[in-house]
Every structure is written in structure tokens, then in C-alpha cells.
């Protein structure tokens, strides 16, 4: 597989305690904790609502994102820099472990 110049997230799954599992184009699964961002508030304040955190989680702009409009508009979302995602811990696929 040709290596991408930029990290690309293909799928995002919510875990416990403000954790997201990001399935990357390079085949790795990254464990992303957004707890500190949620506690920081600001734009991430909306993620405190656990149902929103889980239900609005998606992939937009090739990264982990939360859809604010419900219309999958890539300009109306909360997203995390894909390079930040790529620096997170590589873990085993939690779906296979279940």
C-alpha cells in the first residue's frame, strides 16, 4: 500500500470515558482521548453530552469529527487535526477483542 502524505482516518468508533478509536488508512488503530479537550470546554463543550459524543461522531475532512448540523457538512463540525490523531497510541482493534 502506498503511504499517504497526510494521516487519513477511515472510521471512528466511540469508546468509554471520551475515548475514540480511529481506524487509519495505514492499517493502524489509534486510541484518542479527548477527555482533556472536553474538560477544557470552548468548542469542545458540546461533547460533554455523552449521547452527542457518541451519535454525532463521524469522519469528515479525513479525520475524527462530530457533525454539528446533522447534514454531514465538513464546514460545520468539530474535528481534530489528523496529525494529532496519528501521534496517539496504536492499539489492537477493540472490535476484534470484543
Secondary structure as GFF3:
##gff-version 3
##sequence-region A 1 98
A	DSSP	beta_strand	9	14	.	.	.	ID=ss1
A	DSSP	beta_strand	19	24	.	.	.	ID=ss2
A	DSSP	beta_strand	29	33	.	.	.	ID=ss3
A	DSSP	alpha_helix	35	40	.	.	.	ID=ss4
A	DSSP	three_ten_helix	42	48	.	.	.	ID=ss5
A	DSSP	alpha_helix	50	55	.	.	.	ID=ss6
A	DSSP	beta_strand	57	60	.	.	.	ID=ss7
A	DSSP	beta_strand	63	67	.	.	.	ID=ss8
A	DSSP	beta_strand	77	79	.	.	.	ID=ss9
A	DSSP	alpha_helix	82	86	.	.	.	ID=ss10
A	DSSP	beta_strand	89	91	.	.	.	ID=ss11
A	DSSP	alpha_helix	94	97	.	.	.	ID=ss12
###
